[in-house]
Amino acid sequence: MINMDLDRYKIAIIINVTDEASYKLTIKSLTKLIVPAKYKVEIITTQKEINIATAYNRVMKSSSAKYKIYLRAGIEIINKNFFGDIINIFKTNWNIGIIGMSGVKIIPTDANIFVSSTRIGKIRSINNKNIVFSDCNDSYEFAAAIDDYLMVTQYDINWRNDLFSSEGLYNIAQCIEFKRNYYSTAVAGQKEPWILYREKNIIMTQDERERFFDEYSRDIYPLVSILIPTYNRSEYFEIALKSALMQTYRNIEIIVGDDSTDDRTEKIVRRYQSEYKNIVYIKNTDVYSNAAERAYANYRGILHKCHGKYVNYLNDDDVFAPKKIEKMMNYYLQYPNISLVTSYRRLIDELGNEVNAEGYPRWIVEKDCLVKAEKAVKSLIMNFNFIGEPTTALIKRCDIEENLGMFAGKSFNCINDMPQWIASLQKGDLIYIKEPLSSMRIHSKQRSKDLFTQVVFKVELMHMYLLTYQKKIINRNDLVNLLLEWLQQLGKNIRIFKLLKQQKKMFFYDEDIIEEFIFLKKQAEKIVNNNEES
């Protein structure tokens, strides 16, 4: 409940006293401040309280002051006109509920605002050095959260002592509580810092972190949809599902699209749904002419059922690391110009043991890096898919058209990852994280091991080359080099030609694909030969 019946000419200074020496420094600085006409000031102390939120609630309710300044002992206010400047900000915008001297525009996914790249405001250290996070030409700038060095309010909203007892997260929670009550958080615009601060070791307990994320994740973080298309691999599927449920990022929905011919996967999902309410199960009962069409429909179906602003597919035989979504979302939140986040990936066998397998190139880097879109796309096409499979990357929902893997109006089914990465990178840059945040399982039942799947892969790869050339993403020489490599790799796989018309029970089998494959092979040979003749 917000107390609106407060004395608008009264200022309460609430000092959290941890030691006498620090307290005296704060009091000394207060004696130098100018008190505006008609206003009166009271000083209230809390003495080494175990639960600071409880102490602040008690003092808040005991004071009739409209303006309450909560500060740590040892903080010195060095702006002589501090009272007047703060009151003017509140009078400029009645919607501002709480003001700090420094804070963040975005709350990081680990809630550690001290290392955020979106820090704003100014403070002065005890060695008289100005620490400038941002320059503000206005009297204030809006923030998501403020540091607890000094916090000023003009409305009384309860501090969450039911959730927090330490000094680790209570200030961030209070900013969110103001937001829940439709008030804004701001950082004062300062030509020079208004306070001198002293470092204090703040301990953030894991229990309080868990309570913070449980309570506030939906208030501050966008919804992420984890989409799991699955087909007759219940033993691997359950491992994949568990890895999605173990994500440290809280605001997640999980949508399972089940193409299985039995009910084993459904039984697994129903068991988990009794505990996890964020799982949506979709059983696909439609009949399709071939496996490619069915797989395409499954990918599309779960995409169009999701509500997330961000999307990460999880192949039913792959595995997420627990902090995958948290770490990737942190980049999205702090760097608005990126449109794709991926990471190094582990390769594992049927039993989950890490392996090194040929045919799965990976990019090893020393540190997380930002790759400009043009460079990333060129490397993706000309070298190898260093971004990874659908499991590996987290993408924006708005960058996916009708289905994952649609680029320049054409749908790709077998290699839906690379065209989607190219499409996403038309909107922004790439973040590549050095840490392996997903694991790709190598096993005998993989669809990519099916011979006809390899034919479809070749067909779609050729279409992607031609489209990127038409869109002027690659030049003529690039195209010729790609087609030469395409033909050379084809020549090494004689089995394709011997078995094309023999195995009609293969996974993706479709005679139209065979004809298209032969046509594209001739087209590639023609382009290469014409280039050699010229």
N, C-alpha and C positions, 0 to 999 in steps of 0.2 A: 504494500500500500504506500502510495506517495503522499507525503505530508506537505500540503500546499499552504498551510497556515503558519508561515514563518515570518520572522522579523526581517524585512528587506533592508534595514539599515544596520544589521548586525553581522559581524564576521567572527567565526569561531576558528581558532587555530588549534588543531588537534595533533599533538606531538607524540609519536611512539618512542618512549624513552627506553633505550637499551643500556646506556651508561651515562653517568653524570657529566663527564667531560664533553661528550658530543652534544648533550642537551644544552650546556652553557653556550656552546658555539652558535647553536640555532637561536637561542634567546637573545644573544648579543646582536645577531643580524636583524632580528625583529625590531629592536629598539631604534634602528636607523630608518625604518620605513615611514612614509608619509600616510597618515590616515585621512581619507577624504572627509570633508565637512559633513556633519550629521551622522557619520558612521561611528560605531563603537566596536571595540575588539575584545574578545575574551580568549584566554589561553587555557586549554584543557590538556592534561597529560594522561597517557596510559603507561603503566609501570610494568615493563617486562612481561607483557601478557603472553600466555602460551598460545592462545588463538587470537591473532590480530583482528580477524573479521568479527569475532565476538566483541572484542574491545571497541572497535569502531561502531558497531551497532549500538552498544550501550551508550557511548558518548553522543552519537548522532541523535538518539531519541531523547537525550537529556538536554540538548541545546536547542534553543528557538531560533538560532541564526540561520538566515537564508543561505549565506555563503559559508561553506565549510572547507577549510584547507587541511588536508591530511598529509603529514610529512614525517619523514624519518628524522630522528635525532641525528645531528651532524650535518644536515642540509642547511646551507646558508642562503638566504634570499638576498641577492645583491642588486636588484632593481628597486631603487627607493620608491618608485611609483607603482610598485607591484599591485597593491590593492586596487588602485584606480584603473590600472590597465586591465586587470582581470575582470573587474566589474563591467568595464566598457565592452569587453568581448561578449559577456553574457547579455548585456543590454542590446548589443548589435544583433544578436540572434538568440531569441528566447528558446529555440529548439536545442541549443547546445546544453547538455546536462552535466558533462564532466570535462575538465581541461587539464592537460599535463604540459610539461616542458619538453618532453621527448616521447616518441612512441613509434608506431608502425602503421603503414597504410594497409598492410596485409598481415594477418596472423599466420606464421609458418605452420606447416602441418605437424611439427613437433612441439608447437606452442612456445618455442624459445625465441622470444622477440628480440633478444640482445644480439643475435647473429643474423637477423633478417636483412636482406638487401633493400628493403623498403622503409628503413628507418628515417624518421624526420625529426626536426627540432634542433635545439642547441642546449648544451650544458657546459659548465666550466669545471675543470678538474682542480684538485688541491694544489697542483703545481702551476696554477694560473694559466693553463692552456685551454683554449676554446675548442670544444669538440662540436663540429658543425656537421649535422646529418643532412640538413637541407636549408636553403634560404627561402623565406616566405615574404612576398611583397605585400601580403594582406595582414590583417590583425590576427588571423588564425588560419589553420588548414585542418581539414577533417582527417581523422585517424580511425583505425579499427580498434586500437588499444594503446594505452599509455603506460610508461614506466611508473613505478610506485615511489620514486624519489619525492615527488610532490604532486598531489591530486586535489583539484578544487571542484566542488559541486555547487549547483544552485537549486537542486531538488534532492530530497531525501529518498533514497531507494536502499532497501536492506542489502547489507553485505552477506554473501553466501557462506556463513559460518557453518552451515550444515554440510558443506562440501569441502571446505578448506580450513586448515588450522595454521599452516606455515605461510611464508611470504612468497611462495613460488608462483602461484597462479591467481591469487585472489583479486589482484588489480585488473587482470585481463577479463576475468569473470564479471567484475563490476561494470566494465565497459559494455560487455554483451548484455548485462541486465538493463542498462540504460537503453540499449538498442531495442530490447524486447518491449520497453515502455515507450518506444517511438521517440527517444531522444538521441542526439548525436554526441560523438566523442570528438574532441579537437585538441590540437597542440597549438600553443600560443605562438604567434608570429613575433620573432625577436630579432632586432638588429644586432644586439649583443646578448649573450646568455643572461637569463634572469636568476639563475641559481648556481651555487657552487656545490658540487656533490662529492661524496666520499664513497668509495667502493665498499660493497658489503657482500659477503659470501651468502648467496641464497641457495637453499637446498630445496629441490623440487622432488618430492617423493613419488615413487611409481604409482602408489595407490591414488594419490591426488591427481596425477596425470590421467589415470584411467577414469576417474570420476569426472574430470574436466571434459574429456573427449566424449564420454557417454552423455553428458548433459548438453554440450554445446556444439558438437560437430555439425548438426543440421543447421545451426544458426550461422555458421561462419564458413563452411566448406561446401563446394558444389557437389551434387550427386554424381557418382561414377557408376556406370553400368558395366558389370562383368558378364559377358555373354558366352555361354558354353554350348556349342553345338556338339551333339554326341550321337554315336551310332555303334551299338553292339560292342562296347568296350567298358562294361560296368566296373571291372576291376581297376582299370586306370581312371575311369571317370570319378570314382569316389575320392581318389587321391587328389585329383584336380579340384574337385569341389571343396575338399578340406582346405586346400591352399588358398582358395578364394575366401573362405569363411575366416581364416586366420589373419586376414589383412589388418594391419594396425590402423589404417585409414578407416574411419567409422561410417562415413556417409556413403554407403554402397548398396546397390541392389544387384542380385544375381539372377539371371534369367537362363534357364536350361531349355534348349530345344532338342527334344528326343526323337530321333529317327529310328530307334531300335525296333527290331522285329520281335522282341520279347519284353517282359515287364520288369526285368531285374533293375534297370536304371531307375524306373519309376519308383520301385520299392525303396531304393536308397534315398531318393529325393524326399519322399513322403516321411521317412524317418527323421531326416534333418529338419524338415519344415516344422515339426512339432516344437523345435527349440529356436530355430532361426526364422523370423517372420519376414526377412528380406529376400527369400528365395521364391521365385516364380517358376512354375513348371509348365511346359507346353509339350503335349504329345502330338506329334505330326501324324495324321492318319490319311493324308492325301496320297494318291497313287501317281507316280511319275514314270516317264518313259525310260529314263536311265538314271544312273547314280549321280552323274554330274548335275542333272536338273534337280534331283532331290537335295543334294548338298547345297546348291545355290539357294533353293527355297528355304532351307533350314537357317542358313546364314541371314537371309533377308527377313525371315519371320521373326526371329528373336530381336533383330535390330529395330524393327518397327513396333515392337512391344515395349521397348525400353524408354525410360524417362530421363536418363542421365545426360548431363551437359558434356561429359567425357565418356568414352567407350574403350574398353579393352576386351578383345576376344580372348578366350582361353580354350585352346584345343583340348579335347577330352583326355589326351594322353600326355599333356604337358603339366608343368607345375609352376606356381608363382612363389617367389620368396616373400616372407611375411611383410616386409616393408616396401614392396614394389610400388603399390599405388601411392602410398604416403610420400615416397621420395620423388616419384614422377610428378605428382600433383604439386609438390612444393615448387618445382620449376615453373609449372604453368601459372601458378598464383603470383610468382614474383617477376616473371619475364613475359610481358604481354605480347611480345613480337614472335613468340615461338608457336608452331602449329603441330609439332610432333616431338614426342619424347620416347627414347628407346634406351636399351642398355646392352651390355655384353650378356651373352647367354651361356649357360652350362649345357653340355650334352650328357645325357644319362641313358643307361640301358634299361632292359625290362625290369630289373630289380631296383632301379634308382641309383645305381653306382655311376659315378662320373667316368666318362670315357672320352677318348679322342677318336673321332670318326672322319674318314675322308669324305669329301663332297659337301661339307658344311663349314665353309670359311667364316671366320669371325674376326672382328676388328678389335685389337688389343690397344688400349690407350693408357697413359700414365695417370690421367686425371679426367674428371668430367669435363666435357668440352661443348661449346656452341659451334655448330657448323652452319655456315650460311647456306640458304636454300639452294642457290644455283650450283654451288660446289657439291652439296649432298646429292642432288639429283643426277648430276653428271657422273659422279663416282658410282652411284647406284646402278646406272645403266651401263656404263663402260667397264666397270670392274666386277663387282659382285654385290649381292644383297647384304650389305653390312648392317642394315637396320634390323633384319630378322623376319621371322614369320609373324602371323597375326597375334600370337601370344605375347610377343616381345614388346610391342609398342602400345603406348596409350595415346589415343587421338581424340580430337574434338568431334562431337556428333555432327556439328554443322558442316564439317568438311567431308562427310560421307554423303554421297548422292542416294540413288535408289538402293544400292547395296554396297557392301564392302568390296572394293576392287573395281569400281566404275571410274573410268578415266576418259575424258574427251567424248562422253556419250556412249562408250562401249563398255559392256560388262565383261569382266574376267573372272572365271570360276576357279581354275586350277592354280593360277599365280595371282590370286586376288591381293596378295600383300604388296608386291612391287608397284602395280598401278595405283593402289591406294596411297602408298607413300609418296609417289610422284604428285598425285592430286592434292594431298595435304600440304606438300611443300610448295605448292603454288600460292599458299596463303601466309607462309611464314617460315622461320628457320627451325633447325633441328637441335635438340639437346641429346648428347650421347653420354650415358652414365657408365663409368668404368666397372662398377660393381655388377656381378651377375645377379639380375633380379628375376630371372625366369630360367626354367630348365626345359629343354626340348628332349623328348624321349625318342631314342632310336630303337626300333624293334621290327620284327618280321611282319607284323600286320599293318605297317604303315601304307597308306594309299599311294605314297610317292614311289613305292617299290613295284607297284603294278605297271606292267609294260604299257598298257594303253594310256595310263595316266601320264607316262613319259611322253607319249605322242601328243596328248592334249597340251602338256607343258610346252612342247616345242612349237605348237601352233600358236598358242597365246603369246609366247615370247616373241615370235615373229611379228604378230599384230602390235605388240607394245613397241617394238623397234620402229615399225612403220609409222605408228601414230606419233611417237616422240619426234620423228623426223618431220612429219607434216606440221607439227606444232612448233617447229624450229627450236626444239630443246636440244637436239643434236644436229650436226651438219652432215653433208653428203659423205665426207671421208669417214666420219664416225659410223654412219650407217653401213657403209661398205665393210669396214673392219668388223662390225658386229655380225653381219651376214656371213662373212668368211669364217668366223669362229663358229657360227651356228652350223654351217655346212660341214666344217671339220669335225665338230663333235658328233654330228649325225653320221659321218662316215665311220667313226669309231664304234658305233652301236649298230652293227650289222643285224642283230637280233630283231630290231624294229621292222626291217623290211621282210625278214623271213616269217615273222609271226603276225604281221598286221592283220591278215585276213584269215588267220587260223583260230585265234582265241576270241570267240564271240562272247565268252562269259567273263571277260575282263571287266574291271571295275567301271570304267568310263565308256565302254564300247559303244561306238556309234559310227555307222558307215559313212555318214556325212562328214565326220571328222577326218576319216581316211582320205576322202576326196579333197578336202580342204588342205590337208597336210601335203598331199602330192602337188597340188596347185601352188602352194606357198613355196615349196622346195624349188619348183621350176622358176618361180618369180625371183627367188633369191639368187639362183644361178644366173638368170638373165641380167640382174642388176650388177652382179659382180663381174660378169663377162664384159658387159658394156663399159664398165669402168676401166677394165684392163685394156680394152681396145682403144679407148680414148686416151 
